[in-house]
Amino acid sequence: MKRAAGQLEPTVSFSFSAGAVSGMIAGTLTLPFDVVKTHRQIQLGEADLPVLGKTLATTKSIMTRIYNNQGIRGLFKGYVPRVLKVAPACGIMISTYEYGKSFFVNYNKQHSVLQ
């Protein structure tokens, strides 16, 4: 991507944008599993109460139940808040990493004993 943008080293804004886009993609792909996890946590909290004969549902059965009751939208509940949280966080993480890496590579080149 750096070559396509005509860059040898990524700028902070380029790194931030790449991190934010990758965070949005990751957040979108993992959201249905996060929704299932939340339903499972609710179920486990209710399981602490003594209920005879109650078994815990599987991930597949929870996902199927959500899909049957609410459709595909049910599996993507909370999409906007998740993306608003994950995209900037990933952007900050990636741009900070790239900046730090670039800083220390240049620092090591300038202060190398083997010059």
C-alpha positions in Angstrom: 0.0 0.0 0.0 2.9 2.3 0.7 4.2 1.9 -2.9 0.7 2.5 -4.3 0.6 5.8 -2.3 4.1 6.7 -3.5 5.7 6.5 0.0 8.9 4.9 1.2 8.0 5.3 4.8 4.4 5.6 6.0 3.3 9.0 7.4 1.4 9.2 10.7 -1.8 10.0 8.9 -1.3 7.1 6.4 -0.6 4.7 9.3 -3.6 6.0 11.3 -5.9 5.6 8.3 -4.7 2.1 7.5 -5.1 1.1 11.2 -8.6 2.6 11.3 -9.7 0.8 8.2 -8.3 -2.5 9.4 -10.0 -2.0 12.7 -13.3 -1.4 11.0 -12.9 -4.6 9.0 -11.9 -6.6 12.0 -14.7 -5.1 14.1 -17.3 -5.9 11.4 -16.1 -9.5 11.0 -16.0 -10.2 14.7 -19.1 -8.4 15.9 -21.5 -11.4 15.5 -19.3 -13.4 17.8 -19.1 -10.6 20.3 -23.0 -10.4 20.3 -23.1 -14.2 20.9 -20.5 -13.8 23.7 -22.7 -11.2 25.4 -25.7 -13.5 25.2 -23.6 -16.3 26.6 -22.4 -14.1 29.5 -26.1 -13.2 30.3 -26.9 -16.9 30.2 -24.0 -17.8 32.5 -25.1 -15.1 34.9 -28.6 -16.5 35.0 -27.1 -20.0 35.4 -25.7 -19.0 38.8 -29.2 -19.1 40.0 -30.2 -22.7 40.9 -32.4 -23.9 38.0 -32.8 -27.6 37.7 -32.5 -29.2 34.3 -31.2 -26.1 32.6 -28.3 -26.6 30.2 -26.2 -24.0 28.5 -26.7 -23.2 24.9 -23.9 -23.7 22.3 -22.4 -20.8 20.3 -24.1 -22.2 17.2 -27.5 -22.5 18.9 -27.3 -18.9 20.3 -26.3 -17.6 16.8 -29.1 -19.5 15.2 -31.7 -18.2 17.8 -30.6 -14.6 17.3 -30.7 -15.0 13.5 -34.2 -16.6 13.6 -35.6 -14.0 16.0 -34.0 -10.8 14.7 -32.4 -11.6 11.4 -28.9 -10.6 10.3 -29.4 -7.2 12.0 -29.6 -9.0 15.4 -26.1 -10.4 14.9 -24.8 -6.9 14.1 -26.4 -5.0 17.0 -24.1 -2.3 18.4 -22.2 -2.0 15.1 -21.9 1.8 15.2 -20.6 2.1 18.8 -18.2 -0.7 18.2 -16.7 0.8 15.0 -16.6 4.3 16.7 -14.5 2.6 19.4 -12.4 0.2 17.5 -11.4 2.2 14.4 -9.7 5.1 16.3 -8.1 2.7 18.8 -6.6 0.6 16.0 -5.5 3.8 14.1 -3.8 5.1 17.2 -2.1 1.8 17.9 -0.8 1.3 14.4 0.3 4.9 13.9 2.1 4.9 17.3 3.8 1.6 16.4 4.9 2.8 13.0 6.2 6.1 14.4 8.1 4.4 17.2 9.6 1.9 14.8 10.7 4.6 12.4 12.1 6.7 15.2 14.2 3.9 16.6 15.4 2.7 13.2 16.7 6.2 12.5 18.1 6.6 16.0 20.0 3.3 15.6 21.3 4.3 12.2 22.6 7.6 13.7 24.1 6.1 16.8 25.5 2.8 15.3 28.9 1.7 16.6 29.7 0.1 13.3 29.7 3.3 11.3 
